[in-house]
Amino acid sequence: MNVLAINAMLAGPGLVAYLGEGARFLVCDGVQPLEGGALTTVLASAVLAVPAGAVDAGALMLAQASADGDMVLATGISTWGRVELASGVWVADFSVSGPSGAGQVKILVQNPPENDPEGKVYQGGTFFLGEVKIGG
């Protein structure tokens, strides 16, 4: 994802204003589709703040609406993610991995069971956006 290109394309309001109320950061499992392709299993969905964050030095820094986090929807290994509008309109896709992987976004699970793969999330757990920086 080229954050600078998206921000330039939106000109006036910029990317974070375009996202608006109810925009979401989704984390999915499986194979990442082509940009804007069909979702695989959505493991977690974080509602974004208004504004949704900031664009700084060509990177999108996301902010979560709730300080209490959002609930993990399904158990699985996080492999890719999406930013979408409240209406479900695609904005951007990106790769996801555990901390030692090559994903554009890193998933860190607090106190995972021993020998679990990195980036595995658990249904019913709480999903927090820490520092989410995409692009740049």
PLY file of the C-alpha trace (Angstrom):
ply
format ascii 1.0
element vertex 136
property float x
property float y
property float z
element edge 135
property int vertex1
property int vertex2
end_header
0.00 0.00 0.00
1.34 3.42 -0.91
-0.03 5.76 1.76
1.38 8.88 0.05
-0.38 7.99 -3.23
-3.70 7.37 -1.47
-3.39 10.61 0.52
-2.50 12.59 -2.64
-5.40 11.02 -4.54
-7.82 12.20 -1.85
-6.28 15.70 -2.02
-8.34 18.03 0.18
-9.59 15.92 3.07
-6.74 13.44 3.12
-6.86 9.78 4.07
-7.81 10.01 7.75
-10.72 12.37 7.00
-11.84 10.05 4.18
-12.01 7.09 6.58
-14.61 8.87 8.73
-16.77 7.45 11.51
-17.01 3.68 11.81
-13.98 2.83 9.65
-12.38 -0.48 10.64
-9.03 -2.19 10.77
-9.62 -5.90 10.02
-7.21 -8.76 10.64
-7.77 -11.93 8.60
-6.32 -15.40 8.14
-5.50 -17.32 4.97
-4.05 -16.11 1.69
-4.18 -12.37 1.07
-6.32 -11.68 -2.03
-5.54 -9.14 -4.72
-6.23 -5.59 -3.53
-9.88 -5.24 -2.58
-10.59 -8.97 -3.11
-12.93 -11.11 -1.04
-12.26 -11.34 2.68
-11.12 -14.57 4.23
-12.07 -15.23 7.88
-12.07 -11.96 9.83
-10.28 -12.75 13.09
-10.51 -9.28 14.64
-12.10 -5.97 13.76
-11.06 -2.75 15.48
-13.28 0.30 15.04
-11.08 3.30 14.34
-11.18 6.64 16.12
-12.38 9.85 14.48
-10.04 10.99 13.11
-8.70 7.50 12.39
-5.12 8.52 13.06
-2.62 10.55 11.05
-0.43 10.39 7.97
3.15 11.25 8.87
6.22 10.92 6.64
4.26 8.75 4.22
3.00 6.34 6.87
-0.54 5.84 8.11
-0.66 5.75 11.91
-4.01 4.26 13.03
-5.88 4.96 16.26
-8.56 2.75 17.83
-11.89 4.28 18.93
-12.18 2.36 22.21
-9.49 2.42 24.88
-11.05 -0.88 26.07
-10.22 -2.58 22.75
-12.46 -4.72 20.55
-13.27 -8.42 20.86
-11.43 -11.04 18.80
-14.09 -12.68 16.60
-12.39 -15.98 15.71
-9.31 -18.03 16.58
-6.66 -18.14 13.88
-3.27 -17.01 12.63
-3.19 -13.42 11.40
-1.76 -13.22 7.86
-3.23 -10.11 6.26
-5.40 -7.13 7.04
-7.61 -4.46 5.59
-8.69 -0.91 6.30
-12.28 -0.31 5.21
-14.97 2.33 5.55
-17.99 1.79 7.82
-19.95 0.85 4.68
-17.50 -1.97 3.94
-15.84 -0.13 1.05
-12.23 -1.26 0.62
-9.49 1.28 1.34
-6.23 -0.71 1.61
-4.86 -4.21 2.23
-1.56 -5.13 3.85
0.41 -8.15 5.04
0.38 -9.15 8.73
2.78 -11.33 10.70
4.05 -12.00 14.18
6.87 -9.81 15.52
9.67 -11.76 13.80
7.88 -12.01 10.43
8.00 -9.78 7.36
4.44 -8.41 7.57
3.73 -4.72 7.04
1.80 -4.89 10.33
3.02 -6.96 13.30
0.64 -8.78 15.65
1.88 -9.30 19.20
-0.12 -11.70 21.39
0.29 -11.19 25.12
0.96 -14.43 27.07
0.33 -16.92 24.22
0.19 -20.65 24.99
3.59 -22.29 24.73
4.63 -23.28 21.18
1.76 -21.38 19.50
2.67 -19.70 16.22
3.28 -15.95 16.29
0.28 -13.83 15.39
-2.31 -16.38 16.53
-5.31 -14.67 18.14
-8.05 -16.24 20.22
-11.82 -15.81 19.94
-13.21 -13.86 22.88
-9.89 -12.18 23.63
-9.41 -8.43 23.51
-7.82 -6.85 20.43
-5.91 -3.61 20.97
-4.22 -1.44 18.37
-0.86 -0.49 19.80
1.35 1.35 17.37
-0.05 0.61 13.92
2.11 2.22 11.28
1.46 1.27 7.66
3.69 2.41 4.81
6.37 5.06 4.98
0 1
1 2
2 3
3 4
4 5
5 6
6 7
7 8
8 9
9 10
10 11
11 12
12 13
13 14
14 15
15 16
16 17
17 18
18 19
19 20
20 21
21 22
22 23
23 24
24 25
25 26
26 27
27 28
28 29
29 30
30 31
31 32
32 33
33 34
34 35
35 36
36 37
37 38
38 39
39 40
40 41
41 42
42 43
43 44
44 45
45 46
46 47
47 48
48 49
49 50
50 51
51 52
52 53
53 54
54 55
55 56
56 57
57 58
58 59
59 60
60 61
61 62
62 63
63 64
64 65
65 66
66 67
67 68
68 69
69 70
70 71
71 72
72 73
73 74
74 75
75 76
76 77
77 78
78 79
79 80
80 81
81 82
82 83
83 84
84 85
85 86
86 87
87 88
88 89
89 90
90 91
91 92
92 93
93 94
94 95
95 96
96 97
97 98
98 99
99 100
100 101
101 102
102 103
103 104
104 105
105 106
106 107
107 108
108 109
109 110
110 111
111 112
112 113
113 114
114 115
115 116
116 117
117 118
118 119
119 120
120 121
121 122
122 123
123 124
124 125
125 126
126 127
127 128
128 129
129 130
130 131
131 132
132 133
133 134
134 135
